[in-house]
Amino acid sequence: MRLILAIFLPWLSFFTINRPISGLCCLLLQLTLIGWVPAALWAVFALSQYQTDQKIAAARRVPN
């Protein structure tokens, strides 16, 4: 769901992963037609990093 959001509304996906300042910057970038593609790529990349960080945090919580 977040991936679709990152492609069509990149600025909103930053708010779902608790990065509001990046979301505002992405909104400014997205307002230009040329900036839509870089904004979407940036949002997908940030979402990928967020998911990786979540997996690492979950792995650290599991006792060995």
N, C-alpha and C positions, 0 to 999 in steps of 0.2 A: 504494500500500500504506500509506504513512504517512498519507494522508488518511483512510482507513477507520479506522486506528488512532486518529487525532485525534478522530474522531467518537465511537467506542465506548469507547476507553480514553484520554481526553485526557491524563492525567498521564503515561502511558507514552510518549506521543509527544514530550514534552519531553526525556525521557532519550535518545531517539534523535537529537535535534538538539543534544546536549551542553548542556542547560540544566537541571541537576538541582535547583537551588533552586526554579526555577519549577515543576518537576515536583512537588515536595513541596507547594508552595502550591496547585497545581491539584488535587492529591489531597485536600487538606483541603476545598477548595471542592466537589469532586465527591462527597464523603461525604454531603453534604446533597442531598436529592432536588431541591430547587429550584436548587441550584448546578450541577447537571449540564449544563444548557443553556449558562450562561455559561462553564463550564469547556471545553466542546466548542468554543464560538465562539473563545475565547481560544487554544486549541490550533491551530485551523485558521488563525487570523490569524498566530500565531507561525510555523507551518509555511510560510505564504506568504512571510513576511519572510525566513526561512531560505533558501528557494529563490531569492528575489531576490538575497540576499547571495552565494549560490553562483554565480549567473550573472554578477554584477558582478566577482567575484574571477576567474572564468574569462576574462572579457573583458579584464581587466587583464594577465593572463599572456600573451595573444597579442600578439606584436610587430606594430607597424604597418608 
